[in-house]
Structure formats: structure tokens, C-alpha cells
Amino acid sequence: MKSIDLTKFRGPSSTQFTGRPQGQQARSELNIDTLDVDETTPQVEFLIPESTTSFNPSFYLGLLFDSYLKLGLDKFKEKYSFKIQTSDLTIKRIINKNLEDGERNAINSLLNKTGLN
């Protein structure tokens, strides 16, 4: 398994991952397009650092929506996972909810169910 520390994409003195453009920039710098198709790296774990308080769905979509498009939901879930590196259970619940929101937004976009339809 390959582990990717996301700390540097949070921004200086920030505790949040936010912004679709910032997620897209992280995707580019981390070469996620290559990882999507790299069979020598079957699993990738994103490390969410200890002092994180929020993982905004917009960042999630910038980072990973193209992977959903390429891989589909099942292969995406086999390939990518997150590890929240905090022992604070309240923060862990919040970040898990953020990740669920990002996933739901990605799936709704894939199914063309964006609320505007």
C-alpha cells in the first residue's frame, strides 16, 4: 500500500482542506491520474494529519472526482482509502462525515443527480 500525506495541501497555518481548485492542484502534484491506472500500486491510503478539523467536499471532489470517472465506484473503493490521524473522536467523526459528503457528491455527479435536474 502506498501512503500519501496530505499535510502540505492544507495551506499554511490552516486546519482545513478546502477548495476544488486546491484539490485539483493536489491531484496534479500527486500524479493521481497515474496512480489511477498503476497496477503496481493497487491501494493508496491518504493520510489526514492530526491537526485537521475539516475536509471539505469541494477539496475531495477536486482531488478524486476524476478517479471516480475513470475507475467507477467499486474499483475506486478498492484503490483509495483515508486514514484520519487524530485520536480526538469528535474530530474523527466530523472528518468521516466530511468524507462521506464528498463521496455522496461524487456519486451524485456521476449519476447526474446534482439537485439541479
MARMIVEX-250756 format. One record per residue (C-alpha): residue number from 1; residue in three letters; chain; x, y, z. Coordinates in steps of 0.5 Angstrom, whole numbers, always signed. Layout:
! MARMIVEX-250756
<pt pos="NUM" code="ala" unit="A" c1="X" c2="Y" c3="Z"/>
...
//
This chain:
! MARMIVEX-250756
<pt pos="1" code="met" unit="A" c1="+0" c2="+0" c3="+0"/>
<pt pos="2" code="lys" unit="A" c1="+2" c2="+7" c3="-2"/>
<pt pos="3" code="ser" unit="A" c1="+1" c2="+12" c3="+4"/>
<pt pos="4" code="ile" unit="A" c1="+0" c2="+20" c3="+2"/>
<pt pos="5" code="asp" unit="A" c1="+1" c2="+25" c3="+7"/>
<pt pos="6" code="leu" unit="A" c1="-4" c2="+31" c3="+5"/>
<pt pos="7" code="thr" unit="A" c1="-1" c2="+36" c3="+10"/>
<pt pos="8" code="lys" unit="A" c1="+2" c2="+40" c3="+5"/>
<pt pos="9" code="phe" unit="A" c1="-4" c2="+41" c3="+1"/>
<pt pos="10" code="arg" unit="A" c1="-8" c2="+44" c3="+7"/>
<pt pos="11" code="gly" unit="A" c1="-5" c2="+51" c3="+7"/>
<pt pos="12" code="pro" unit="A" c1="+0" c2="+55" c3="+12"/>
<pt pos="13" code="ser" unit="A" c1="-3" c2="+55" c3="+19"/>
<pt pos="14" code="ser" unit="A" c1="-9" c2="+52" c3="+16"/>
<pt pos="15" code="thr" unit="A" c1="-13" c2="+46" c3="+20"/>
<pt pos="16" code="gln" unit="A" c1="-18" c2="+45" c3="+14"/>
<pt pos="17" code="phe" unit="A" c1="-17" c2="+42" c3="+7"/>
<pt pos="18" code="thr" unit="A" c1="-22" c2="+47" c3="+2"/>
<pt pos="19" code="gly" unit="A" c1="-23" c2="+49" c3="-5"/>
<pt pos="20" code="arg" unit="A" c1="-24" c2="+45" c3="-11"/>
<pt pos="21" code="pro" unit="A" c1="-18" c2="+48" c3="-15"/>
<pt pos="22" code="gln" unit="A" c1="-14" c2="+47" c3="-9"/>
<pt pos="23" code="gly" unit="A" c1="-16" c2="+39" c3="-9"/>
<pt pos="24" code="gln" unit="A" c1="-14" c2="+39" c3="-17"/>
<pt pos="25" code="gln" unit="A" c1="-7" c2="+42" c3="-15"/>
<pt pos="26" code="ala" unit="A" c1="-6" c2="+37" c3="-10"/>
<pt pos="27" code="arg" unit="A" c1="-9" c2="+32" c3="-15"/>
<pt pos="28" code="ser" unit="A" c1="-4" c2="+34" c3="-20"/>
<pt pos="29" code="glu" unit="A" c1="+2" c2="+35" c3="-16"/>
<pt pos="30" code="leu" unit="A" c1="+1" c2="+28" c3="-13"/>
<pt pos="31" code="asn" unit="A" c1="+0" c2="+25" c3="-20"/>
<pt pos="32" code="ile" unit="A" c1="-6" c2="+22" c3="-18"/>
<pt pos="33" code="asp" unit="A" c1="-8" c2="+20" c3="-26"/>
<pt pos="34" code="thr" unit="A" c1="-2" c2="+16" c3="-26"/>
<pt pos="35" code="leu" unit="A" c1="-4" c2="+12" c3="-19"/>
<pt pos="36" code="asp" unit="A" c1="-11" c2="+11" c3="-22"/>
<pt pos="37" code="val" unit="A" c1="-8" c2="+6" c3="-27"/>
<pt pos="38" code="asp" unit="A" c1="-2" c2="+4" c3="-24"/>
<pt pos="39" code="glu" unit="A" c1="-3" c2="-3" c3="-23"/>
<pt pos="40" code="thr" unit="A" c1="+4" c2="-4" c3="-19"/>
<pt pos="41" code="thr" unit="A" c1="+0" c2="+0" c3="-13"/>
<pt pos="42" code="pro" unit="A" c1="-6" c2="-3" c3="-12"/>
<pt pos="43" code="gln" unit="A" c1="-8" c2="+1" c3="-6"/>
<pt pos="44" code="val" unit="A" c1="-7" c2="+8" c3="-4"/>
<pt pos="45" code="glu" unit="A" c1="-8" c2="+11" c3="+3"/>
<pt pos="46" code="phe" unit="A" c1="-9" c2="+19" c3="+4"/>
<pt pos="47" code="leu" unit="A" c1="-6" c2="+21" c3="+11"/>
<pt pos="48" code="ile" unit="A" c1="-10" c2="+26" c3="+14"/>
<pt pos="49" code="pro" unit="A" c1="-6" c2="+30" c3="+19"/>
<pt pos="50" code="glu" unit="A" c1="-7" c2="+30" c3="+27"/>
<pt pos="51" code="ser" unit="A" c1="-9" c2="+38" c3="+27"/>
<pt pos="52" code="thr" unit="A" c1="-14" c2="+37" c3="+21"/>
<pt pos="53" code="thr" unit="A" c1="-21" c2="+40" c3="+23"/>
<pt pos="54" code="ser" unit="A" c1="-25" c2="+39" c3="+17"/>
<pt pos="55" code="phe" unit="A" c1="-24" c2="+36" c3="+10"/>
<pt pos="56" code="asn" unit="A" c1="-29" c2="+40" c3="+5"/>
<pt pos="57" code="pro" unit="A" c1="-33" c2="+36" c3="+0"/>
<pt pos="58" code="ser" unit="A" c1="-30" c2="+41" c3="-5"/>
<pt pos="59" code="phe" unit="A" c1="-23" c2="+39" c3="-4"/>
<pt pos="60" code="tyr" unit="A" c1="-25" c2="+32" c3="-4"/>
<pt pos="61" code="leu" unit="A" c1="-28" c2="+33" c3="-11"/>
<pt pos="62" code="gly" unit="A" c1="-22" c2="+37" c3="-14"/>
<pt pos="63" code="leu" unit="A" c1="-17" c2="+31" c3="-11"/>
<pt pos="64" code="leu" unit="A" c1="-21" c2="+25" c3="-13"/>
<pt pos="65" code="phe" unit="A" c1="-27" c2="+26" c3="-18"/>
<pt pos="66" code="asp" unit="A" c1="-23" c2="+24" c3="-24"/>
<pt pos="67" code="ser" unit="A" c1="-21" c2="+18" c3="-21"/>
<pt pos="68" code="tyr" unit="A" c1="-29" c2="+16" c3="-20"/>
<pt pos="69" code="leu" unit="A" c1="-30" c2="+18" c3="-27"/>
<pt pos="70" code="lys" unit="A" c1="-24" c2="+13" c3="-29"/>
<pt pos="71" code="leu" unit="A" c1="-25" c2="+7" c3="-24"/>
<pt pos="72" code="gly" unit="A" c1="-32" c2="+7" c3="-22"/>
<pt pos="73" code="leu" unit="A" c1="-35" c2="+7" c3="-15"/>
<pt pos="74" code="asp" unit="A" c1="-33" c2="-1" c3="-14"/>
<pt pos="75" code="lys" unit="A" c1="-25" c2="+0" c3="-16"/>
<pt pos="76" code="phe" unit="A" c1="-25" c2="+7" c3="-13"/>
<pt pos="77" code="lys" unit="A" c1="-26" c2="+4" c3="-6"/>
<pt pos="78" code="glu" unit="A" c1="-21" c2="-2" c3="-8"/>
<pt pos="79" code="lys" unit="A" c1="-16" c2="+3" c3="-9"/>
<pt pos="80" code="tyr" unit="A" c1="-17" c2="+9" c3="-5"/>
<pt pos="81" code="ser" unit="A" c1="-18" c2="+10" c3="+3"/>
<pt pos="82" code="phe" unit="A" c1="-17" c2="+15" c3="+8"/>
<pt pos="83" code="lys" unit="A" c1="-13" c2="+15" c3="+15"/>
<pt pos="84" code="ile" unit="A" c1="-15" c2="+20" c3="+20"/>
<pt pos="85" code="gln" unit="A" c1="-9" c2="+21" c3="+24"/>
<pt pos="86" code="thr" unit="A" c1="-13" c2="+24" c3="+30"/>
<pt pos="87" code="ser" unit="A" c1="-14" c2="+21" c3="+37"/>
<pt pos="88" code="asp" unit="A" c1="-20" c2="+26" c3="+38"/>
<pt pos="89" code="leu" unit="A" c1="-26" c2="+22" c3="+37"/>
<pt pos="90" code="thr" unit="A" c1="-31" c2="+28" c3="+36"/>
<pt pos="91" code="ile" unit="A" c1="-26" c2="+31" c3="+30"/>
<pt pos="92" code="lys" unit="A" c1="-25" c2="+24" c3="+27"/>
<pt pos="93" code="arg" unit="A" c1="-33" c2="+24" c3="+27"/>
<pt pos="94" code="ile" unit="A" c1="-33" c2="+30" c3="+23"/>
<pt pos="95" code="ile" unit="A" c1="-28" c2="+29" c3="+18"/>
<pt pos="96" code="asn" unit="A" c1="-31" c2="+22" c3="+17"/>
<pt pos="97" code="lys" unit="A" c1="-38" c2="+26" c3="+16"/>
<pt pos="98" code="asn" unit="A" c1="-34" c2="+31" c3="+11"/>
<pt pos="99" code="leu" unit="A" c1="-31" c2="+25" c3="+7"/>
<pt pos="100" code="glu" unit="A" c1="-38" c2="+22" c3="+7"/>
<pt pos="101" code="asp" unit="A" c1="-41" c2="+28" c3="+4"/>
<pt pos="102" code="gly" unit="A" c1="-35" c2="+28" c3="-1"/>
<pt pos="103" code="glu" unit="A" c1="-37" c2="+21" c3="-3"/>
<pt pos="104" code="arg" unit="A" c1="-44" c2="+23" c3="-4"/>
<pt pos="105" code="asn" unit="A" c1="-43" c2="+29" c3="-8"/>
<pt pos="106" code="ala" unit="A" c1="-38" c2="+25" c3="-13"/>
<pt pos="107" code="ile" unit="A" c1="-43" c2="+19" c3="-14"/>
<pt pos="108" code="asn" unit="A" c1="-49" c2="+24" c3="-15"/>
<pt pos="109" code="ser" unit="A" c1="-45" c2="+28" c3="-20"/>
<pt pos="110" code="leu" unit="A" c1="-43" c2="+21" c3="-23"/>
<pt pos="111" code="leu" unit="A" c1="-51" c2="+19" c3="-23"/>
<pt pos="112" code="asn" unit="A" c1="-52" c2="+26" c3="-26"/>
<pt pos="113" code="lys" unit="A" c1="-57" c2="+28" c3="-19"/>
<pt pos="114" code="thr" unit="A" c1="-54" c2="+34" c3="-18"/>
<pt pos="115" code="gly" unit="A" c1="-60" c2="+37" c3="-15"/>
<pt pos="116" code="leu" unit="A" c1="-61" c2="+42" c3="-21"/>
<pt pos="117" code="asn" unit="A" c1="-64" c2="+36" c3="-25"/>
//
